Every structure is written in C-alpha cells, then in structure tokens.
Amino acid sequence: MRPLDEQDIRKSFINCSKGEAKRLSVPRDLGERPWDDLDFLGWRDPGAPDRSYLVTEREGRPVGIALRFPPARRSLMRTSMCSLCLTSHPRGGVSLMTARKTGAAGREGNSVGLYMCTDLACSLYLRGRKVPQAGPRIEESLTLEEQIARTTGNLMAFLDTLDA
C-alpha cells in the first residue's frame, strides 16, 4: 500500500459525512507504519472504543470506511477466525465489525458486517510480522501472494456490499 497522509485518509471515507470524517481520530504514527507490508490501514479510535477505521486502495485511490463493533463481551467460543485473512484468535481477537451502507440505504440506518481481526492487523498476521495470541497461523499450501490476494479479494467483496 502506498503511504497516506491525514488529508488523503480524511477524504477517502465513503460511508460517513465530511463532518464525521473531519472529526475522526487519525493515527499519529503514519510515518512509522510499515506501508510496504500493509494491504490496508486499519486502526481503532482511542477516544471511542466501539469505533474502528479502515482505508485501502481501490482502482488507484484510497477508500475508507468507518466501522463499529460491540464492546467486548464474554464469548462461549474459544477461538474465532477473521473472515478477511483467516487468522484464528482466542476470545476477543475477532469482532463483528459493522459498516453503515453508503447513500440512501446508509442514511436509513442500514449496515453490513463482517468478522475481522479486532486490531485490524490482518496484513501483519499474513506476513508473520505479528503473531496472534493463539500462536502461529495455520500453515497453508497457498503462497503468501495468494493469501494476500484472497484477503484483498475478501475486503473488496465486503466493500461491494456497502453499495448494494
């Protein structure tokens, strides 16, 4: 992913108003991010524990979405799997992230959701730059490039549901 600055990020959001995009919390460490290892930039809002944001590239331009997720609650499941990168995590490591749809459907309150790594570090898990609490990822027969393509394909399919 190419490096982004705060202005690029704020202009990229497709499922919130310009005012909301102007007020959201942007990471302060953009210059320190491992851009070459990122398929998307994801972060949690430190001032709003139920909010996260994700920015990726689509057709050569940044596209951002605002996400919400419920506060951590006790789950009976021991582990869960991220629907984007297929990394397994113990309790709390995967959350149902919901995004308001774009356009009229979003203004009416419609949203879509997907189970994602709570820390949105899918790219780093894929590349072995970060190890999930459950231990190393399951070894796959796919190459790293194929795993990255699958993950970005899953993300693009999710973005498609925002317009549907």
LUMLO-243879 format. One record per atom (N, C-alpha, C): residue number from 1; z negated, y, x. Coordinates in nm, 2 decimals. Example, Ala and Ser with C-alpha at 12.3 -4.5 7.8 and 13.67 -1.06 7.14 Angstrom:
residues 2
@resi 1&Z -0.78&Y -0.57&X 1.32
@resi 1&Z -0.78&Y -0.45&X 1.23
@resi 1&Z -0.78&Y -0.33&X 1.32
@resi 2&Z -0.71&Y -0.22&X 1.28
@resi 2&Z -0.71&Y -0.11&X 1.37
@resi 2&Z -0.79&Y 0.00&X 1.29
END
This chain:
residues 164
@resi 1&Z 0.00&Y -0.12&X 0.09
@resi 1&Z 0.00&Y 0.00&X 0.00
@resi 1&Z 0.00&Y 0.12&X 0.09
@resi 2&Z 0.08&Y 0.22&X 0.05
@resi 2&Z 0.08&Y 0.35&X 0.13
@resi 2&Z -0.05&Y 0.43&X 0.10
@resi 3&Z -0.10&Y 0.50&X 0.20
@resi 3&Z -0.22&Y 0.58&X 0.18
@resi 3&Z -0.20&Y 0.68&X 0.07
@resi 4&Z -0.31&Y 0.71&X -0.01
@resi 4&Z -0.31&Y 0.81&X -0.11
@resi 4&Z -0.41&Y 0.91&X -0.09
@resi 5&Z -0.39&Y 1.03&X -0.13
@resi 5&Z -0.49&Y 1.13&X -0.13
@resi 5&Z -0.54&Y 1.16&X -0.27
@resi 6&Z -0.64&Y 1.24&X -0.28
@resi 6&Z -0.71&Y 1.27&X -0.40
@resi 6&Z -0.61&Y 1.32&X -0.51
@resi 7&Z -0.52&Y 1.40&X -0.47
@resi 7&Z -0.43&Y 1.46&X -0.57
@resi 7&Z -0.33&Y 1.35&X -0.62
@resi 8&Z -0.28&Y 1.26&X -0.53
@resi 8&Z -0.20&Y 1.15&X -0.57
@resi 8&Z -0.27&Y 1.06&X -0.68
@resi 9&Z -0.40&Y 1.04&X -0.65
@resi 9&Z -0.48&Y 0.95&X -0.73
@resi 9&Z -0.50&Y 1.01&X -0.87
@resi 10&Z -0.54&Y 1.14&X -0.87
@resi 10&Z -0.57&Y 1.20&X -1.00
@resi 10&Z -0.44&Y 1.21&X -1.09
@resi 11&Z -0.33&Y 1.23&X -1.03
@resi 11&Z -0.20&Y 1.25&X -1.10
@resi 11&Z -0.15&Y 1.11&X -1.15
@resi 12&Z -0.20&Y 1.00&X -1.10
@resi 12&Z -0.15&Y 0.87&X -1.13
@resi 12&Z -0.19&Y 0.81&X -1.26
@resi 13&Z -0.30&Y 0.86&X -1.32
@resi 13&Z -0.36&Y 0.79&X -1.43
@resi 13&Z -0.28&Y 0.79&X -1.56
@resi 14&Z -0.26&Y 0.68&X -1.62
@resi 14&Z -0.17&Y 0.67&X -1.73
@resi 14&Z -0.25&Y 0.64&X -1.86
@resi 15&Z -0.38&Y 0.61&X -1.86
@resi 15&Z -0.45&Y 0.58&X -1.98
@resi 15&Z -0.57&Y 0.67&X -2.00
@resi 16&Z -0.57&Y 0.79&X -1.94
@resi 16&Z -0.67&Y 0.89&X -1.97
@resi 16&Z -0.61&Y 1.02&X -1.97
@resi 17&Z -0.68&Y 1.12&X -2.02
@resi 17&Z -0.63&Y 1.26&X -2.03
@resi 17&Z -0.63&Y 1.32&X -1.89
@resi 18&Z -0.56&Y 1.43&X -1.87
@resi 18&Z -0.56&Y 1.50&X -1.75
@resi 18&Z -0.70&Y 1.55&X -1.71
@resi 19&Z -0.77&Y 1.59&X -1.82
@resi 19&Z -0.91&Y 1.64&X -1.80
@resi 19&Z -1.00&Y 1.53&X -1.75
@resi 20&Z -0.98&Y 1.41&X -1.81
@resi 20&Z -1.06&Y 1.29&X -1.77
@resi 20&Z -1.03&Y 1.26&X -1.62
@resi 21&Z -0.90&Y 1.26&X -1.59
@resi 21&Z -0.86&Y 1.23&X -1.45
@resi 21&Z -0.91&Y 1.33&X -1.35
@resi 22&Z -0.92&Y 1.45&X -1.40
@resi 22&Z -0.97&Y 1.56&X -1.31
@resi 22&Z -1.12&Y 1.54&X -1.28
@resi 23&Z -1.19&Y 1.49&X -1.38
@resi 23&Z -1.34&Y 1.47&X -1.37
@resi 23&Z -1.38&Y 1.34&X -1.30
@resi 24&Z -1.30&Y 1.24&X -1.30
@resi 24&Z -1.34&Y 1.11&X -1.25
@resi 24&Z -1.38&Y 1.12&X -1.10
@resi 25&Z -1.46&Y 1.03&X -1.06
@resi 25&Z -1.51&Y 1.02&X -0.92
@resi 25&Z -1.40&Y 0.95&X -0.83
@resi 26&Z -1.35&Y 1.02&X -0.73
@resi 26&Z -1.26&Y 0.96&X -0.64
@resi 26&Z -1.33&Y 0.92&X -0.51
@resi 27&Z -1.30&Y 0.81&X -0.45
@resi 27&Z -1.37&Y 0.77&X -0.33
@resi 27&Z -1.36&Y 0.88&X -0.22
@resi 28&Z -1.47&Y 0.90&X -0.15
@resi 28&Z -1.47&Y 1.00&X -0.04
@resi 28&Z -1.42&Y 0.94&X 0.09
@resi 29&Z -1.40&Y 0.81&X 0.10
@resi 29&Z -1.36&Y 0.75&X 0.23
@resi 29&Z -1.22&Y 0.71&X 0.23
@resi 30&Z -1.13&Y 0.78&X 0.16
@resi 30&Z -0.99&Y 0.74&X 0.15
@resi 30&Z -0.93&Y 0.73&X 0.29
@resi 31&Z -0.97&Y 0.81&X 0.39
@resi 31&Z -0.91&Y 0.80&X 0.52
@resi 31&Z -0.95&Y 0.67&X 0.60
@resi 32&Z -1.06&Y 0.61&X 0.55
@resi 32&Z -1.11&Y 0.49&X 0.62
@resi 32&Z -1.07&Y 0.36&X 0.55
@resi 33&Z -1.00&Y 0.37&X 0.44
@resi 33&Z -0.96&Y 0.25&X 0.37
@resi 33&Z -0.86&Y 0.17&X 0.45
@resi 34&Z -0.86&Y 0.03&X 0.44
@resi 34&Z -0.76&Y -0.05&X 0.51
@resi 34&Z -0.63&Y -0.06&X 0.43
@resi 35&Z -0.56&Y 0.05&X 0.42
@resi 35&Z -0.44&Y 0.07&X 0.34
@resi 35&Z -0.34&Y -0.05&X 0.36
@resi 36&Z -0.32&Y -0.09&X 0.48
@resi 36&Z -0.22&Y -0.19&X 0.51
@resi 36&Z -0.26&Y -0.33&X 0.45
@resi 37&Z -0.39&Y -0.34&X 0.42
@resi 37&Z -0.44&Y -0.47&X 0.36
@resi 37&Z -0.46&Y -0.46&X 0.21
@resi 38&Z -0.43&Y -0.35&X 0.15
@resi 38&Z -0.45&Y -0.33&X 0.00
@resi 38&Z -0.32&Y -0.34&X -0.08
@resi 39&Z -0.33&Y -0.42&X -0.18
@resi 39&Z -0.23&Y -0.43&X -0.28
@resi 39&Z -0.25&Y -0.33&X -0.39
@resi 40&Z -0.38&Y -0.28&X -0.41
@resi 40&Z -0.42&Y -0.18&X -0.50
@resi 40&Z -0.55&Y -0.12&X -0.45
@resi 41&Z -0.57&Y 0.00&X -0.49
@resi 41&Z -0.70&Y 0.07&X -0.45
@resi 41&Z -0.79&Y 0.05&X -0.58
@resi 42&Z -0.90&Y -0.01&X -0.56
@resi 42&Z -1.00&Y -0.02&X -0.67
@resi 42&Z -1.13&Y 0.03&X -0.63
@resi 43&Z -1.21&Y 0.09&X -0.72
@resi 43&Z -1.34&Y 0.14&X -0.69
@resi 43&Z -1.42&Y 0.15&X -0.82
@resi 44&Z -1.55&Y 0.15&X -0.80
@resi 44&Z -1.65&Y 0.17&X -0.91
@resi 44&Z -1.69&Y 0.31&X -0.91
@resi 45&Z -1.72&Y 0.37&X -1.02
@resi 45&Z -1.77&Y 0.50&X -1.03
@resi 45&Z -1.92&Y 0.50&X -1.00
@resi 46&Z -1.97&Y 0.56&X -0.89
@resi 46&Z -2.12&Y 0.56&X -0.87
@resi 46&Z -2.20&Y 0.63&X -0.97
@resi 47&Z -2.14&Y 0.73&X -1.04
@resi 47&Z -2.21&Y 0.80&X -1.14
@resi 47&Z -2.21&Y 0.74&X -1.28
@resi 48&Z -2.13&Y 0.65&X -1.30
@resi 48&Z -2.11&Y 0.58&X -1.43
@resi 48&Z -2.09&Y 0.43&X -1.41
@resi 49&Z -2.20&Y 0.36&X -1.41
@resi 49&Z -2.20&Y 0.22&X -1.37
@resi 49&Z -2.11&Y 0.13&X -1.46
@resi 50&Z -2.06&Y 0.18&X -1.57
@resi 50&Z -1.98&Y 0.09&X -1.65
@resi 50&Z -1.83&Y 0.13&X -1.63
@resi 51&Z -1.80&Y 0.21&X -1.53
@resi 51&Z -1.66&Y 0.25&X -1.51
@resi 51&Z -1.60&Y 0.22&X -1.37
@resi 52&Z -1.48&Y 0.18&X -1.37
@resi 52&Z -1.41&Y 0.15&X -1.25
@resi 52&Z -1.27&Y 0.20&X -1.26
@resi 53&Z -1.20&Y 0.21&X -1.15
@resi 53&Z -1.06&Y 0.27&X -1.15
@resi 53&Z -0.98&Y 0.18&X -1.06
@resi 54&Z -0.85&Y 0.18&X -1.09
@resi 54&Z -0.76&Y 0.10&X -1.01
@resi 54&Z -0.63&Y 0.18&X -1.00
@resi 55&Z -0.57&Y 0.19&X -0.88
@resi 55&Z -0.45&Y 0.26&X -0.86
@resi 55&Z -0.36&Y 0.16&X -0.77
@resi 56&Z -0.24&Y 0.14&X -0.82
@resi 56&Z -0.14&Y 0.06&X -0.75
@resi 56&Z -0.01&Y 0.13&X -0.74
@resi 57&Z 0.09&Y 0.07&X -0.67
@resi 57&Z 0.22&Y 0.13&X -0.67
@resi 57&Z 0.31&Y 0.05&X -0.76
@resi 58&Z 0.39&Y 0.12&X -0.84
@resi 58&Z 0.49&Y 0.06&X -0.93
@resi 58&Z 0.61&Y 0.14&X -0.93
@resi 59&Z 0.72&Y 0.08&X -0.90
@resi 59&Z 0.85&Y 0.15&X -0.89
@resi 59&Z 0.84&Y 0.27&X -0.80
@resi 60&Z 0.77&Y 0.25&X -0.68
@resi 60&Z 0.77&Y 0.35&X -0.58
@resi 60&Z 0.67&Y 0.47&X -0.61
@resi 61&Z 0.59&Y 0.46&X -0.71
@resi 61&Z 0.50&Y 0.57&X -0.74
@resi 61&Z 0.36&Y 0.51&X -0.78
@resi 62&Z 0.25&Y 0.59&X -0.75
@resi 62&Z 0.12&Y 0.54&X -0.78
@resi 62&Z 0.10&Y 0.54&X -0.93
@resi 63&Z 0.03&Y 0.43&X -0.98
@resi 63&Z 0.00&Y 0.42&X -1.12
@resi 63&Z -0.15&Y 0.38&X -1.13
@resi 64&Z -0.23&Y 0.47&X -1.20
@resi 64&Z -0.37&Y 0.44&X -1.21
@resi 64&Z -0.42&Y 0.41&X -1.35
@resi 65&Z -0.52&Y 0.33&X -1.35
@resi 65&Z -0.58&Y 0.30&X -1.49
@resi 65&Z -0.74&Y 0.31&X -1.47
@resi 66&Z -0.79&Y 0.36&X -1.58
@resi 66&Z -0.94&Y 0.37&X -1.59
@resi 66&Z -0.98&Y 0.24&X -1.66
@resi 67&Z -1.09&Y 0.18&X -1.61
@resi 67&Z -1.14&Y 0.06&X -1.66
@resi 67&Z -1.28&Y 0.07&X -1.70
@resi 68&Z -1.33&Y 0.00&X -1.80
@resi 68&Z -1.47&Y -0.01&X -1.84
@resi 68&Z -1.51&Y -0.16&X -1.84
@resi 69&Z -1.64&Y -0.18&X -1.81
@resi 69&Z -1.69&Y -0.31&X -1.82
@resi 69&Z -1.83&Y -0.30&X -1.86
@resi 70&Z -1.88&Y -0.41&X -1.93
@resi 70&Z -2.01&Y -0.41&X -1.99
@resi 70&Z -2.11&Y -0.42&X -1.87
@resi 71&Z -2.23&Y -0.36&X -1.89
@resi 71&Z -2.34&Y -0.38&X -1.79
@resi 71&Z -2.37&Y -0.53&X -1.76
@resi 72&Z -2.41&Y -0.55&X -1.64
@resi 72&Z -2.44&Y -0.69&X -1.61
@resi 72&Z -2.54&Y -0.75&X -1.71
@resi 73&Z -2.51&Y -0.87&X -1.75
@resi 73&Z -2.60&Y -0.94&X -1.84
@resi 73&Z -2.60&Y -1.09&X -1.79
@resi 74&Z -2.71&Y -1.15&X -1.83
@resi 74&Z -2.72&Y -1.29&X -1.78
@resi 74&Z -2.62&Y -1.38&X -1.84
@resi 75&Z -2.55&Y -1.45&X -1.76
@resi 75&Z -2.44&Y -1.54&X -1.80
@resi 75&Z -2.49&Y -1.68&X -1.78
@resi 76&Z -2.45&Y -1.77&X -1.87
@resi 76&Z -2.48&Y -1.91&X -1.85
@resi 76&Z -2.38&Y -1.98&X -1.76
@resi 77&Z -2.27&Y -1.91&X -1.73
@resi 77&Z -2.18&Y -1.97&X -1.64
@resi 77&Z -2.22&Y -1.95&X -1.49
@resi 78&Z -2.21&Y -2.06&X -1.41
@resi 78&Z -2.25&Y -2.05&X -1.27
@resi 78&Z -2.15&Y -1.97&X -1.19
@resi 79&Z -2.02&Y -1.99&X -1.21
@resi 79&Z -1.92&Y -1.92&X -1.14
@resi 79&Z -1.81&Y -1.88&X -1.24
@resi 80&Z -1.74&Y -1.77&X -1.20
@resi 80&Z -1.62&Y -1.73&X -1.28
@resi 80&Z -1.51&Y -1.70&X -1.18
@resi 81&Z -1.39&Y -1.70&X -1.23
@resi 81&Z -1.27&Y -1.68&X -1.15
@resi 81&Z -1.20&Y -1.55&X -1.19
@resi 82&Z -1.16&Y -1.47&X -1.10
@resi 82&Z -1.08&Y -1.35&X -1.12
@resi 82&Z -0.94&Y -1.39&X -1.17
@resi 83&Z -0.89&Y -1.32&X -1.27
@resi 83&Z -0.76&Y -1.35&X -1.32
@resi 83&Z -0.65&Y -1.29&X -1.24
@resi 84&Z -0.68&Y -1.20&X -1.15
@resi 84&Z -0.58&Y -1.14&X -1.06
@resi 84&Z -0.56&Y -1.22&X -0.94
@resi 85&Z -0.66&Y -1.24&X -0.86
@resi 85&Z -0.65&Y -1.31&X -0.73
@resi 85&Z -0.70&Y -1.45&X -0.72
@resi 86&Z -0.75&Y -1.50&X -0.83
@resi 86&Z -0.80&Y -1.64&X -0.85
@resi 86&Z -0.92&Y -1.67&X -0.75
@resi 87&Z -1.00&Y -1.57&X -0.72
@resi 87&Z -1.12&Y -1.59&X -0.63
@resi 87&Z -1.23&Y -1.62&X -0.72
@resi 88&Z -1.31&Y -1.72&X -0.69
@resi 88&Z -1.43&Y -1.76&X -0.77
@resi 88&Z -1.55&Y -1.68&X -0.71
@resi 89&Z -1.64&Y -1.64&X -0.80
@resi 89&Z -1.76&Y -1.57&X -0.77
@resi 89&Z -1.88&Y -1.63&X -0.85
@resi 90&Z -2.00&Y -1.62&X -0.79
@resi 90&Z -2.11&Y -1.65&X -0.87
@resi 90&Z -2.14&Y -1.54&X -0.98
@resi 91&Z -2.24&Y -1.57&X -1.06
@resi 91&Z -2.27&Y -1.47&X -1.17
@resi 91&Z -2.26&Y -1.33&X -1.13
@resi 92&Z -2.19&Y -1.25&X -1.21
@resi 92&Z -2.18&Y -1.11&X -1.19
@resi 92&Z -2.07&Y -1.07&X -1.09
@resi 93&Z -2.00&Y -1.16&X -1.03
@resi 93&Z -1.90&Y -1.13&X -0.94
@resi 93&Z -1.76&Y -1.11&X -1.00
@resi 94&Z -1.75&Y -1.15&X -1.13
@resi 94&Z -1.63&Y -1.13&X -1.21
@resi 94&Z -1.68&Y -1.06&X -1.34
@resi 95&Z -1.60&Y -0.96&X -1.38
@resi 95&Z -1.64&Y -0.89&X -1.51
@resi 95&Z -1.51&Y -0.88&X -1.59
@resi 96&Z -1.53&Y -0.87&X -1.72
@resi 96&Z -1.42&Y -0.84&X -1.81
@resi 96&Z -1.40&Y -0.69&X -1.81
@resi 97&Z -1.29&Y -0.65&X -1.75
@resi 97&Z -1.26&Y -0.51&X -1.74
@resi 97&Z -1.16&Y -0.48&X -1.85
@resi 98&Z -1.19&Y -0.37&X -1.92
@resi 98&Z -1.11&Y -0.33&X -2.03
@resi 98&Z -1.04&Y -0.19&X -2.00
@resi 99&Z -0.92&Y -0.18&X -2.04
@resi 99&Z -0.85&Y -0.05&X -2.02
@resi 99&Z -0.80&Y 0.00&X -2.16
@resi 100&Z -0.81&Y 0.12&X -2.18
@resi 100&Z -0.76&Y 0.18&X -2.30
@resi 100&Z -0.61&Y 0.18&X -2.29
@resi 101&Z -0.54&Y 0.14&X -2.40
@resi 101&Z -0.39&Y 0.14&X -2.40
@resi 101&Z -0.34&Y 0.28&X -2.39
@resi 102&Z -0.21&Y 0.29&X -2.35
@resi 102&Z -0.15&Y 0.43&X -2.34
@resi 102&Z -0.10&Y 0.47&X -2.48
@resi 103&Z -0.07&Y 0.60&X -2.49
@resi 103&Z -0.01&Y 0.65&X -2.61
@resi 103&Z -0.10&Y 0.65&X -2.73
@resi 104&Z -0.03&Y 0.64&X -2.85
@resi 104&Z -0.10&Y 0.64&X -2.98
@resi 104&Z -0.20&Y 0.53&X -2.99
@resi 105&Z -0.16&Y 0.41&X -2.94
@resi 105&Z -0.25&Y 0.30&X -2.96
@resi 105&Z -0.38&Y 0.32&X -2.88
@resi 106&Z -0.38&Y 0.39&X -2.77
@resi 106&Z -0.50&Y 0.42&X -2.69
@resi 106&Z -0.58&Y 0.53&X -2.77
@resi 107&Z -0.51&Y 0.63&X -2.82
@resi 107&Z -0.58&Y 0.73&X -2.90
@resi 107&Z -0.65&Y 0.67&X -3.02
@resi 108&Z -0.60&Y 0.56&X -3.07
@resi 108&Z -0.66&Y 0.49&X -3.19
@resi 108&Z -0.77&Y 0.40&X -3.14
@resi 109&Z -0.80&Y 0.39&X -3.01
@resi 109&Z -0.91&Y 0.31&X -2.96
@resi 109&Z -0.87&Y 0.17&X -2.92
@resi 110&Z -0.74&Y 0.14&X -2.92
@resi 110&Z -0.70&Y 0.00&X -2.88
@resi 110&Z -0.71&Y -0.01&X -2.73
@resi 111&Z -0.75&Y -0.13&X -2.69
@resi 111&Z -0.77&Y -0.16&X -2.54
@resi 111&Z -0.73&Y -0.31&X -2.52
@resi 112&Z -0.71&Y -0.34&X -2.39
@resi 112&Z -0.68&Y -0.47&X -2.34
@resi 112&Z -0.78&Y -0.50&X -2.23
@resi 113&Z -0.80&Y -0.63&X -2.20
@resi 113&Z -0.89&Y -0.66&X -2.10
@resi 113&Z -0.85&Y -0.78&X -2.01
@resi 114&Z -0.91&Y -0.79&X -1.90
@resi 114&Z -0.88&Y -0.90&X -1.80
@resi 114&Z -1.00&Y -0.92&X -1.72
@resi 115&Z -1.03&Y -1.05&X -1.68
@resi 115&Z -1.14&Y -1.08&X -1.59
@resi 115&Z -1.10&Y -1.05&X -1.45
@resi 116&Z -1.17&Y -0.96&X -1.38
@resi 116&Z -1.14&Y -0.92&X -1.25
@resi 116&Z -1.26&Y -0.93&X -1.16
@resi 117&Z -1.24&Y -0.93&X -1.03
@resi 117&Z -1.35&Y -0.92&X -0.93
@resi 117&Z -1.42&Y -0.79&X -0.96
@resi 118&Z -1.55&Y -0.79&X -0.98
@resi 118&Z -1.63&Y -0.68&X -1.02
@resi 118&Z -1.61&Y -0.57&X -0.92
@resi 119&Z -1.60&Y -0.60&X -0.79
@resi 119&Z -1.59&Y -0.50&X -0.69
@resi 119&Z -1.44&Y -0.46&X -0.66
@resi 120&Z -1.35&Y -0.52&X -0.73
@resi 120&Z -1.20&Y -0.49&X -0.72
@resi 120&Z -1.15&Y -0.50&X -0.58
@resi 121&Z -1.21&Y -0.60&X -0.50
@resi 121&Z -1.17&Y -0.62&X -0.37
@resi 121&Z -1.07&Y -0.74&X -0.35
@resi 122&Z -0.99&Y -0.77&X -0.45
@resi 122&Z -0.90&Y -0.88&X -0.45
@resi 122&Z -0.82&Y -0.89&X -0.33
@resi 123&Z -0.76&Y -0.78&X -0.28
@resi 123&Z -0.67&Y -0.78&X -0.17
@resi 123&Z -0.75&Y -0.83&X -0.04
@resi 124&Z -0.87&Y -0.79&X -0.03
@resi 124&Z -0.95&Y -0.82&X 0.09
@resi 124&Z -0.99&Y -0.97&X 0.08
@resi 125&Z -1.02&Y -1.02&X -0.04
@resi 125&Z -1.05&Y -1.16&X -0.05
@resi 125&Z -0.93&Y -1.25&X -0.01
@resi 126&Z -0.81&Y -1.21&X -0.06
@resi 126&Z -0.69&Y -1.29&X -0.03
@resi 126&Z -0.67&Y -1.30&X 0.12
@resi 127&Z -0.69&Y -1.19&X 0.19
@resi 127&Z -0.66&Y -1.18&X 0.33
@resi 127&Z -0.78&Y -1.23&X 0.42
@resi 128&Z -0.89&Y -1.27&X 0.36
@resi 128&Z -1.00&Y -1.32&X 0.43
@resi 128&Z -1.08&Y -1.21&X 0.50
@resi 129&Z -1.05&Y -1.08&X 0.46
@resi 129&Z -1.13&Y -0.97&X 0.52
@resi 129&Z -1.26&Y -0.95&X 0.45
@resi 130&Z -1.28&Y -1.02&X 0.34
@resi 130&Z -1.41&Y -1.02&X 0.27
@resi 130&Z -1.43&Y -1.16&X 0.21
@resi 131&Z -1.55&Y -1.21&X 0.22
@resi 131&Z -1.58&Y -1.34&X 0.18
@resi 131&Z -1.67&Y -1.33&X 0.05
@resi 132&Z -1.63&Y -1.40&X -0.06
@resi 132&Z -1.71&Y -1.39&X -0.18
@resi 132&Z -1.85&Y -1.46&X -0.16
@resi 133&Z -1.95&Y -1.42&X -0.24
@resi 133&Z -2.08&Y -1.47&X -0.22
@resi 133&Z -2.08&Y -1.62&X -0.24
@resi 134&Z -1.99&Y -1.68&X -0.32
@resi 134&Z -1.98&Y -1.82&X -0.34
@resi 134&Z -1.93&Y -1.90&X -0.22
@resi 135&Z -1.89&Y -1.83&X -0.11
@resi 135&Z -1.84&Y -1.89&X 0.00
@resi 135&Z -1.69&Y -1.87&X 0.01
@resi 136&Z -1.62&Y -1.93&X 0.11
@resi 136&Z -1.48&Y -1.90&X 0.13
@resi 136&Z -1.40&Y -1.94&X 0.01
@resi 137&Z -1.29&Y -1.88&X -0.01
@resi 137&Z -1.20&Y -1.91&X -0.12
@resi 137&Z -1.14&Y -2.05&X -0.11
@resi 138&Z -1.11&Y -2.11&X -0.22
@resi 138&Z -1.05&Y -2.24&X -0.22
@resi 138&Z -0.91&Y -2.23&X -0.14
@resi 139&Z -0.89&Y -2.32&X -0.05
@resi 139&Z -0.77&Y -2.32&X 0.03
@resi 139&Z -0.65&Y -2.36&X -0.07
@resi 140&Z -0.55&Y -2.28&X -0.06
@resi 140&Z -0.43&Y -2.31&X -0.14
@resi 140&Z -0.31&Y -2.35&X -0.06
@resi 141&Z -0.22&Y -2.42&X -0.12
@resi 141&Z -0.09&Y -2.45&X -0.05
@resi 141&Z 0.01&Y -2.34&X -0.04
@resi 142&Z -0.02&Y -2.23&X -0.12
@resi 142&Z 0.07&Y -2.11&X -0.12
@resi 142&Z 0.04&Y -2.04&X 0.01
@resi 143&Z 0.15&Y -1.97&X 0.06
@resi 143&Z 0.13&Y -1.89&X 0.18
@resi 143&Z 0.06&Y -1.76&X 0.13
@resi 144&Z 0.01&Y -1.68&X 0.23
@resi 144&Z -0.05&Y -1.56&X 0.19
@resi 144&Z 0.04&Y -1.47&X 0.12
@resi 145&Z 0.17&Y -1.46&X 0.16
@resi 145&Z 0.27&Y -1.38&X 0.09
@resi 145&Z 0.28&Y -1.42&X -0.05
@resi 146&Z 0.28&Y -1.55&X -0.08
@resi 146&Z 0.30&Y -1.60&X -0.21
@resi 146&Z 0.17&Y -1.57&X -0.30
@resi 147&Z 0.06&Y -1.58&X -0.24
@resi 147&Z -0.07&Y -1.54&X -0.31
@resi 147&Z -0.07&Y -1.39&X -0.34
@resi 148&Z -0.02&Y -1.31&X -0.25
@resi 148&Z -0.02&Y -1.16&X -0.27
@resi 148&Z 0.08&Y -1.14&X -0.39
@resi 149&Z 0.20&Y -1.20&X -0.38
@resi 149&Z 0.30&Y -1.18&X -0.49
@resi 149&Z 0.24&Y -1.23&X -0.62
@resi 150&Z 0.17&Y -1.34&X -0.63
@resi 150&Z 0.11&Y -1.38&X -0.75
@resi 150&Z 0.01&Y -1.28&X -0.80
@resi 151&Z -0.08&Y -1.23&X -0.71
@resi 151&Z -0.18&Y -1.13&X -0.75
@resi 151&Z -0.11&Y -1.00&X -0.80
@resi 152&Z -0.01&Y -0.95&X -0.73
@resi 152&Z 0.05&Y -0.83&X -0.78
@resi 152&Z 0.13&Y -0.85&X -0.91
@resi 153&Z 0.18&Y -0.97&X -0.92
@resi 153&Z 0.25&Y -1.01&X -1.05
@resi 153&Z 0.15&Y -1.01&X -1.16
@resi 154&Z 0.03&Y -1.07&X -1.14
@resi 154&Z -0.07&Y -1.07&X -1.25
@resi 154&Z -0.11&Y -0.93&X -1.28
@resi 155&Z -0.12&Y -0.84&X -1.18
@resi 155&Z -0.16&Y -0.70&X -1.21
@resi 155&Z -0.05&Y -0.63&X -1.29
@resi 156&Z 0.08&Y -0.65&X -1.25
@resi 156&Z 0.19&Y -0.58&X -1.32
@resi 156&Z 0.19&Y -0.63&X -1.47
@resi 157&Z 0.17&Y -0.76&X -1.49
@resi 157&Z 0.17&Y -0.81&X -1.62
@resi 157&Z 0.05&Y -0.75&X -1.71
@resi 158&Z -0.06&Y -0.72&X -1.64
@resi 158&Z -0.17&Y -0.66&X -1.71
@resi 158&Z -0.13&Y -0.51&X -1.74
@resi 159&Z -0.07&Y -0.44&X -1.65
@resi 159&Z -0.02&Y -0.30&X -1.67
@resi 159&Z 0.08&Y -0.30&X -1.79
@resi 160&Z 0.16&Y -0.40&X -1.80
@resi 160&Z 0.26&Y -0.41&X -1.91
@resi 160&Z 0.19&Y -0.41&X -2.04
@resi 161&Z 0.07&Y -0.48&X -2.05
@resi 161&Z 0.00&Y -0.49&X -2.18
@resi 161&Z -0.05&Y -0.35&X -2.23
@resi 162&Z -0.07&Y -0.26&X -2.13
@resi 162&Z -0.12&Y -0.13&X -2.17
@resi 162&Z -0.02&Y -0.05&X -2.26
@resi 163&Z 0.11&Y -0.08&X -2.24
@resi 163&Z 0.22&Y -0.01&X -2.31
@resi 163&Z 0.26&Y -0.09&X -2.44
@resi 164&Z 0.22&Y -0.21&X -2.45
@resi 164&Z 0.26&Y -0.30&X -2.56
@resi 164&Z 0.20&Y -0.26&X -2.69
END
